[in-house]
Amino acid sequence: SKSGIFDINLRFENNNIYYTLKHGQLTLYFDFPEATSSAINIYNLLGEKIIPEKRCMVFKSPVNIDLSKNAEAIYLLSVSYPQGNFNGKIFLR
């Protein structure tokens, strides 16, 4: 049952982006000096996208992605923005 997903993972990967994962809900937090275009992708370990690419303008507001319907596994998070790329691992359990 997917109601049992609990991952209290908090990772500070760099000073502009961090994320939390709780009850299958991924929340990305951005701290950019101005509105910035970004592309968010999540892949399985085979390199297949598990959600459609999410393109958005981010500044200091969170972006939520529902992963509760995905299988328990390790996923790869990729955020591309003009100043660089952010990559992280998501442990969905």
N, C-alpha and C positions, 0 to 999 in steps of 0.2 A: 504494500500500500504506500502510495506517495505521500500520505499524510505524515509519515514518519521521517521526513527529511529534516534533519537538524544539523546545520553546519555553522558554527559560530566562528567563522574564519574572518579575521581582520588583517589585511596585509597592506602595509605602506610600501609600495614598490618604487614610487618616485614622489617628488614633492608636488606634482601637478594632478595626479590621478591616484585614487585608491578605491577599493571596493569592499563590500561586505556581501556575505551570502547567508541567508537565514530563511529556513522553511522553503527552500527552492526558489527564493526571490533574490536575484542578483541586483545589487544597487551599485552603480558606478558614481563616484563623486569626482567632480572636476573643480580645479582651482586655477583658472586661467585669468590673466589680466584683462582680457577682452573676449567677446564672443568668437568662438573658434569652430570651424567646420571639422567634424570628425566622422570616421566610419568605424563601427563596432562589428566585429565578427567573432563567432564562437565556433570552434572546431572540435570534433572528436579526435582521438589519437591516430586515426587513419587519415587525418587531414580533410575530412568531409565537413562542410558547414552544417551545423545543426539548427541554425535559425537563419532567416534571410538577413542580409547585411542591413544594419541599422545606421542610416546617415542622419546626423543631427547637428545643430549648432549648440555648442555647450559653452558655459561661462562659469557659473558657480552653483548650478542647480544639479540635482541628481538625475540619473537616467535609470529606469527600472526595466529589468528583463525577467520574464517568468520562465524559469527552468524546471518547474515542479513536475512537468509531464515527461521529462527526460530521464533516461535510465541512470542509476547510480554508477558513476564513473568519474574519471579525470577528464576534464575538458581544457582546451586552450583558448584563452581570451586574447584578442588582438584589437588594439585601438590605434588607428592611424590618424594623425593630425599634421598640419603643415610643419610644426616644429620637430616632429619625430614620430616614433612608434612606442607603444606601451604593450608589453606582453606579460601575461600571467597565467597561472594554472588555477583551475577551479576544481575543487574536490566536492562532488555532489554525492552525499550519502544519506 
